[in-house]
């Protein structure tokens, strides 16, 4: 189990964690505000709002695991 998609793409079984692309977009928002003169200490602290579930079926098959269809339907991405 991992927290980022790239490990699952490399052969891991499952990842569940924040969307890195969404976090980069939010970071760009902060950089923009700071470059426009806002003090970093005045910006609110944010938590990730979008989490991704990625499942690698090829790895599951190699491990002899059956992923329930209800979990597969909830996944943001299924790697076959």
DOTORPA-286168 format. One record per atom (N, C-alpha, C, O): residue number from 1; residue in three letters; y, z, x. Coordinates in Angstrom, 2 decimals, m for minus. Layout:
BEGIN
<NUM; ALA; <Y; Z; X>>
...
REM end
This chain:
BEGIN
<1; UNK; <m1.17; 0.00; 0.86>>
<1; UNK; <0.00; 0.00; 0.00>>
<1; UNK; <1.22; 0.00; 0.90>>
<1; UNK; <1.33; 0.80; 1.82>>
<2; UNK; <2.14; m0.91; 0.60>>
<2; UNK; <3.35; m1.06; 1.41>>
<2; UNK; <4.58; m0.97; 0.52>>
<2; UNK; <4.49; m0.95; m0.71>>
<3; UNK; <5.73; m0.93; 1.17>>
<3; UNK; <6.97; m0.87; 0.40>>
<3; UNK; <7.76; m2.17; 0.44>>
<3; UNK; <8.78; m2.28; m0.24>>
<4; UNK; <7.33; m3.14; 1.22>>
<4; UNK; <8.02; m4.43; 1.27>>
<4; UNK; <7.02; m5.57; 1.13>>
<4; UNK; <5.87; m5.47; 1.54>>
<5; UNK; <7.48; m6.65; 0.53>>
<5; UNK; <6.68; m7.80; 0.20>>
<5; UNK; <6.06; m8.48; 1.43>>
<5; UNK; <4.94; m8.99; 1.35>>
<6; UNK; <6.76; m8.50; 2.55>>
<6; UNK; <6.30; m9.25; 3.72>>
<6; UNK; <4.93; m8.79; 4.23>>
<6; UNK; <4.16; m9.60; 4.73>>
<7; UNK; <4.62; m7.50; 4.10>>
<7; UNK; <3.31; m7.02; 4.54>>
<7; UNK; <2.19; m7.56; 3.65>>
<7; UNK; <1.09; m7.84; 4.13>>
<8; UNK; <2.47; m7.70; 2.37>>
<8; UNK; <1.46; m8.25; 1.46>>
<8; UNK; <1.28; m9.74; 1.72>>
<8; UNK; <0.16; m10.25; 1.66>>
<9; UNK; <2.36; m10.43; 2.00>>
<9; UNK; <2.26; m11.85; 2.33>>
<9; UNK; <1.44; m12.06; 3.61>>
<9; UNK; <0.82; m13.11; 3.79>>
<10; UNK; <1.44; m11.06; 4.51>>
<10; UNK; <0.69; m11.15; 5.76>>
<10; UNK; <m0.75; m10.67; 5.61>>
<10; UNK; <m1.50; m10.68; 6.58>>
<11; UNK; <m1.14; m10.25; 4.39>>
<11; UNK; <m2.53; m9.86; 4.17>>
<11; UNK; <m2.74; m8.48; 3.60>>
<11; UNK; <m3.89; m8.10; 3.36>>
<12; UNK; <m1.68; m7.73; 3.37>>
<12; UNK; <m1.82; m6.41; 2.76>>
<12; UNK; <m2.22; m6.53; 1.30>>
<12; UNK; <m2.16; m7.62; 0.73>>
<13; UNK; <m2.63; m5.45; 0.71>>
<13; UNK; <m3.13; m5.48; m0.66>>
<13; UNK; <m2.01; m5.43; m1.71>>
<13; UNK; <m1.91; m6.32; m2.56>>
<14; UNK; <m1.17; m4.41; m1.64>>
<14; UNK; <m0.16; m4.20; m2.68>>
<14; UNK; <1.13; m3.68; m2.05>>
<14; UNK; <1.10; m2.92; m1.08>>
<15; UNK; <2.25; m4.10; m2.60>>
<15; UNK; <3.52; m3.48; m2.23>>
<15; UNK; <4.30; m3.15; m3.49>>
<15; UNK; <4.25; m3.87; m4.48>>
<16; UNK; <5.01; m2.04; m3.43>>
<16; UNK; <5.89; m1.64; m4.51>>
<16; UNK; <7.09; m0.96; m3.89>>
<16; UNK; <6.98; 0.11; m3.29>>
<17; UNK; <8.23; m1.59; m4.03>>
<17; UNK; <9.42; m1.04; m3.41>>
<17; UNK; <10.64; m1.86; m3.80>>
<17; UNK; <10.55; m2.78; m4.62>>
<18; UNK; <11.77; m1.51; m3.22>>
<18; UNK; <13.01; m2.19; m3.58>>
<18; UNK; <13.00; m3.65; m3.16>>
<18; UNK; <12.37; m4.03; m2.16>>
<19; UNK; <13.70; m4.46; m3.93>>
<19; UNK; <13.86; m5.87; m3.60>>
<19; UNK; <14.83; m5.98; m2.44>>
<19; UNK; <16.01; m5.63; m2.57>>
<20; UNK; <14.35; m6.48; m1.29>>
<20; UNK; <15.22; m6.57; m0.13>>
<20; UNK; <16.36; m7.56; m0.36>>
<20; UNK; <17.48; m7.31; 0.10>>
<21; UNK; <16.11; m8.65; m1.05>>
<21; UNK; <17.18; m9.62; m1.30>>
<21; UNK; <18.28; m8.99; m2.15>>
<21; UNK; <19.46; m9.26; m1.93>>
<22; UNK; <17.91; m8.18; m3.11>>
<22; UNK; <18.91; m7.50; m3.94>>
<22; UNK; <19.67; m6.46; m3.11>>
<22; UNK; <20.88; m6.28; m3.30>>
<23; UNK; <18.99; m5.78; m2.21>>
<23; UNK; <19.67; m4.81; m1.36>>
<23; UNK; <20.67; m5.50; m0.43>>
<23; UNK; <21.74; m4.96; m0.18>>
<24; UNK; <20.32; m6.68; 0.08>>
<24; UNK; <21.24; m7.42; 0.93>>
<24; UNK; <22.47; m7.87; 0.15>>
<24; UNK; <23.59; m7.84; 0.67>>
<25; UNK; <22.27; m8.28; m1.10>>
<25; UNK; <23.41; m8.65; m1.94>>
<25; UNK; <24.35; m7.48; m2.15>>
<25; UNK; <25.57; m7.62; m2.08>>
<26; UNK; <23.78; m6.31; m2.42>>
<26; UNK; <24.60; m5.12; m2.62>>
<26; UNK; <25.32; m4.73; m1.33>>
<26; UNK; <26.46; m4.27; m1.37>>
<27; UNK; <24.66; m4.90; m0.19>>
<27; UNK; <25.30; m4.61; 1.10>>
<27; UNK; <26.49; m5.53; 1.32>>
<27; UNK; <27.52; m5.10; 1.84>>
<28; UNK; <26.36; m6.79; 0.93>>
<28; UNK; <27.47; m7.74; 1.06>>
<28; UNK; <28.66; m7.29; 0.20>>
<28; UNK; <29.81; m7.45; 0.60>>
<29; UNK; <28.38; m6.73; m0.97>>
<29; UNK; <29.43; m6.20; m1.83>>
<29; UNK; <30.19; m5.08; m1.11>>
<29; UNK; <31.42; m5.04; m1.15>>
<30; UNK; <29.45; m4.19; m0.46>>
<30; UNK; <30.08; m3.10; 0.28>>
<30; UNK; <30.92; m3.62; 1.44>>
<30; UNK; <32.03; m3.15; 1.65>>
<31; UNK; <30.40; m4.58; 2.19>>
<31; UNK; <31.14; m5.16; 3.31>>
<31; UNK; <32.43; m5.79; 2.80>>
<31; UNK; <33.49; m5.61; 3.40>>
<32; UNK; <32.35; m6.51; 1.70>>
<32; UNK; <33.54; m7.14; 1.11>>
<32; UNK; <34.59; m6.10; 0.76>>
<32; UNK; <35.77; m6.26; 1.07>>
<33; UNK; <34.17; m5.03; 0.11>>
<33; UNK; <35.11; m3.98; m0.29>>
<33; UNK; <35.75; m3.31; 0.93>>
<33; UNK; <36.94; m3.01; 0.93>>
<34; UNK; <34.96; m3.07; 1.97>>
<34; UNK; <35.48; m2.43; 3.19>>
<34; UNK; <36.47; m3.35; 3.89>>
<34; UNK; <37.52; m2.91; 4.35>>
<35; UNK; <36.14; m4.65; 3.98>>
<35; UNK; <37.05; m5.60; 4.62>>
<35; UNK; <38.35; m5.77; 3.84>>
<35; UNK; <39.37; m6.16; 4.40>>
<36; UNK; <38.31; m5.47; 2.55>>
<36; UNK; <39.53; m5.55; 1.73>>
<36; UNK; <40.32; m4.25; 1.76>>
<36; UNK; <41.33; m4.13; 1.07>>
<37; UNK; <39.86; m3.26; 2.54>>
<37; UNK; <40.64; m2.05; 2.74>>
<37; UNK; <40.12; m0.77; 2.13>>
<37; UNK; <40.70; 0.29; 2.35>>
<38; UNK; <39.05; m0.82; 1.38>>
<38; UNK; <38.50; 0.40; 0.79>>
<38; UNK; <37.85; 1.24; 1.89>>
<38; UNK; <37.12; 0.71; 2.74>>
<39; UNK; <38.12; 2.53; 1.88>>
<39; UNK; <37.50; 3.41; 2.86>>
<39; UNK; <36.01; 3.55; 2.53>>
<39; UNK; <35.67; 3.74; 1.36>>
<40; UNK; <35.13; 3.47; 3.52>>
<40; UNK; <33.69; 3.61; 3.25>>
<40; UNK; <33.34; 4.89; 2.51>>
<40; UNK; <32.43; 4.90; 1.68>>
<41; UNK; <34.04; 5.97; 2.81>>
<41; UNK; <33.76; 7.23; 2.15>>
<41; UNK; <34.12; 7.24; 0.67>>
<41; UNK; <33.67; 8.11; m0.08>>
<42; UNK; <34.95; 6.28; 0.25>>
<42; UNK; <35.34; 6.19; m1.15>>
<42; UNK; <34.37; 5.38; m2.00>>
<42; UNK; <34.47; 5.36; m3.22>>
<43; UNK; <33.44; 4.70; m1.34>>
<43; UNK; <32.47; 3.88; m2.07>>
<43; UNK; <31.31; 4.75; m2.55>>
<43; UNK; <30.87; 5.65; m1.82>>
<44; UNK; <30.81; 4.50; m3.74>>
<44; UNK; <29.70; 5.32; m4.25>>
<44; UNK; <28.39; 5.00; m3.53>>
<44; UNK; <28.18; 3.90; m3.03>>
<45; UNK; <27.52; 5.99; m3.50>>
<45; UNK; <26.18; 5.79; m2.96>>
<45; UNK; <25.33; 5.23; m4.09>>
<45; UNK; <25.36; 5.72; m5.21>>
<46; UNK; <24.56; 4.19; m3.78>>
<46; UNK; <23.72; 3.56; m4.79>>
<46; UNK; <22.26; 3.69; m4.42>>
<46; UNK; <21.90; 3.76; m3.24>>
<47; UNK; <21.43; 3.71; m5.44>>
<47; UNK; <19.99; 3.65; m5.25>>
<47; UNK; <19.53; 2.26; m5.68>>
<47; UNK; <20.18; 1.63; m6.52>>
<48; UNK; <18.42; 1.78; m5.13>>
<48; UNK; <17.92; 0.49; m5.58>>
<48; UNK; <17.64; 0.51; m7.08>>
<48; UNK; <17.12; 1.48; m7.62>>
<49; UNK; <18.00; m0.57; m7.74>>
<49; UNK; <17.77; m0.66; m9.18>>
<49; UNK; <16.67; m1.63; m9.54>>
<49; UNK; <16.14; m1.60; m10.65>>
<50; UNK; <16.31; m2.50; m8.60>>
<50; UNK; <15.24; m3.46; m8.86>>
<50; UNK; <14.09; m3.19; m7.89>>
<50; UNK; <14.26; m3.26; m6.67>>
<51; UNK; <12.93; m2.87; m8.45>>
<51; UNK; <11.73; m2.65; m7.65>>
<51; UNK; <10.76; m3.80; m7.91>>
<51; UNK; <10.66; m4.30; m9.03>>
<52; UNK; <10.04; m4.20; m6.86>>
<52; UNK; <9.10; m5.31; m6.97>>
<52; UNK; <7.67; m4.83; m6.75>>
<52; UNK; <7.39; m4.02; m5.87>>
<53; UNK; <6.78; m5.34; m7.58>>
<53; UNK; <5.34; m5.11; m7.41>>
<53; UNK; <4.72; m6.44; m7.01>>
<53; UNK; <4.80; m7.42; m7.75>>
<54; UNK; <4.10; m6.46; m5.82>>
<54; UNK; <3.46; m7.68; m5.32>>
<54; UNK; <2.00; m7.35; m5.02>>
<54; UNK; <1.70; m6.34; m4.39>>
<55; UNK; <1.10; m8.22; m5.48>>
<55; UNK; <m0.34; m8.01; m5.32>>
<55; UNK; <m0.95; m9.22; m4.63>>
<55; UNK; <m0.64; m10.36; m4.98>>
<56; UNK; <m1.81; m8.97; m3.65>>
<56; UNK; <m2.50; m10.05; m2.95>>
<56; UNK; <m3.96; m10.08; m3.43>>
<56; UNK; <m4.77; m9.23; m3.06>>
<57; UNK; <m4.27; m11.07; m4.27>>
<57; UNK; <m5.63; m11.17; m4.83>>
<57; UNK; <m6.67; m11.57; m3.79>>
<57; UNK; <m7.83; m11.18; m3.89>>
<58; UNK; <m6.25; m12.32; m2.79>>
<58; UNK; <m7.19; m12.72; m1.74>>
<58; UNK; <m7.69; m11.48; m0.99>>
<58; UNK; <m8.88; m11.37; m0.68>>
<59; UNK; <m6.78; m10.56; m0.69>>
<59; UNK; <m7.16; m9.33; m0.01>>
<59; UNK; <m8.01; m8.45; m0.92>>
<59; UNK; <m8.98; m7.84; m0.47>>
<60; UNK; <m7.65; m8.39; m2.19>>
<60; UNK; <m8.43; m7.59; m3.14>>
<60; UNK; <m9.87; m8.11; m3.20>>
<60; UNK; <m10.82; m7.33; m3.22>>
<61; UNK; <m10.02; m9.42; m3.24>>
<61; UNK; <m11.36; m10.02; m3.29>>
<61; UNK; <m12.14; m9.69; m2.01>>
<61; UNK; <m13.33; m9.37; m2.07>>
<62; UNK; <m11.47; m9.77; m0.85>>
<62; UNK; <m12.13; m9.47; 0.42>>
<62; UNK; <m12.59; m8.01; 0.49>>
<62; UNK; <m13.59; m7.70; 1.14>>
<63; UNK; <m11.86; m7.13; m0.18>>
<63; UNK; <m12.22; m5.71; m0.21>>
<63; UNK; <m13.19; m5.37; m1.34>>
<63; UNK; <m13.65; m4.23; m1.44>>
<64; UNK; <m13.50; m6.36; m2.18>>
<64; UNK; <m14.40; m6.13; m3.30>>
<64; UNK; <m13.75; m5.38; m4.45>>
<64; UNK; <m14.43; m4.70; m5.22>>
<65; UNK; <m12.44; m5.51; m4.58>>
<65; UNK; <m11.71; m4.81; m5.64>>
<65; UNK; <m11.40; m5.76; m6.79>>
<65; UNK; <m11.14; m6.95; m6.57>>
<66; UNK; <m11.42; m5.25; m7.98>>
<66; UNK; <m11.00; m6.00; m9.15>>
<66; UNK; <m9.70; m5.38; m9.65>>
<66; UNK; <m9.64; m4.20; m9.99>>
<67; UNK; <m8.66; m6.20; m9.69>>
<67; UNK; <m7.35; m5.73; m10.16>>
<67; UNK; <m7.31; m5.92; m11.68>>
<67; UNK; <m7.54; m7.03; m12.15>>
<68; UNK; <m7.04; m4.88; m12.44>>
<68; UNK; <m7.00; m5.00; m13.90>>
<68; UNK; <m5.95; m6.01; m14.36>>
<68; UNK; <m4.86; m6.07; m13.78>>
<69; UNK; <m6.26; m6.80; m15.38>>
<69; UNK; <m5.31; m7.78; m15.90>>
<69; UNK; <m3.98; m7.15; m16.34>>
<69; UNK; <m2.93; m7.78; m16.22>>
<70; UNK; <m4.02; m5.92; m16.83>>
<70; UNK; <m2.78; m5.25; m17.25>>
<70; UNK; <m1.85; m5.02; m16.06>>
<70; UNK; <m0.63; m5.09; m16.20>>
<71; UNK; <m2.42; m4.75; m14.88>>
<71; UNK; <m1.60; m4.57; m13.68>>
<71; UNK; <m1.09; m5.92; m13.17>>
<71; UNK; <0.06; m6.03; m12.74>>
<72; UNK; <m1.95; m6.93; m13.22>>
<72; UNK; <m1.54; m8.27; m12.79>>
<72; UNK; <m0.39; m8.81; m13.64>>
<72; UNK; <0.50; m9.49; m13.13>>
<73; UNK; <m0.41; m8.50; m14.93>>
<73; UNK; <0.66; m8.99; m15.81>>
<73; UNK; <1.99; m8.31; m15.53>>
<73; UNK; <3.05; m8.87; m15.82>>
<74; UNK; <1.94; m7.12; m14.97>>
<74; UNK; <3.18; m6.39; m14.65>>
<74; UNK; <3.73; m6.74; m13.28>>
<74; UNK; <4.88; m6.41; m12.98>>
<75; UNK; <2.95; m7.40; m12.45>>
<75; UNK; <3.37; m7.73; m11.10>>
<75; UNK; <4.50; m8.76; m11.11>>
<75; UNK; <4.51; m9.68; m11.93>>
<76; UNK; <5.44; m8.59; m10.19>>
<76; UNK; <6.51; m9.56; m10.03>>
<76; UNK; <6.00; m10.81; m9.32>>
<76; UNK; <6.50; m11.91; m9.54>>
<77; UNK; <5.00; m10.61; m8.46>>
<77; UNK; <4.41; m11.74; m7.75>>
<77; UNK; <2.95; m11.44; m7.48>>
<77; UNK; <2.58; m10.32; m7.13>>
<78; UNK; <2.11; m12.46; m7.66>>
<78; UNK; <0.69; m12.36; m7.36>>
<78; UNK; <0.39; m13.44; m6.34>>
<78; UNK; <0.57; m14.62; m6.61>>
<79; UNK; <m0.08; m13.03; m5.17>>
<79; UNK; <m0.43; m13.97; m4.10>>
<79; UNK; <m1.91; m14.27; m4.24>>
<79; UNK; <m2.75; m13.37; m4.22>>
<80; UNK; <m2.22; m15.56; m4.37>>
<80; UNK; <m3.63; m15.94; m4.53>>
<80; UNK; <m4.10; m16.55; m3.25>>
<80; UNK; <m5.26; m16.95; m3.15>>
REM end
